[in-house]
Amino acid sequence: MESPGRNRVASGRKGRECPPALLAQVERYIRLSGIAPSRLGRDAVKDPRFVHDLRLGRVPRPQTLARVVAWLREHPIEDDG
């Protein structure tokens, strides 16, 4: 039997969803850069489980969303072409 609250990612944020564009942007960055999801989370928001939780439906606070977007903007993927 699972303990109550375990693996609850978006508790307390009813009616809010993770912006699909954020997850798509994060997934694209991971795929093209080769960075580990845990590294991206650790570097962007000091949370190695951030991407994992986002994939499970985590709803980031507006401040966290802004930090991730800013980090992605500040760390562009190097273009080999």
Summary of the structure (lengths in Angstrom):
residues: 81
radius of gyration: 13.7
end to end distance: 52.7
largest distance: 52.7
contacts: 172
relative contact order: 0.17
helix: 52%
strand: 0%
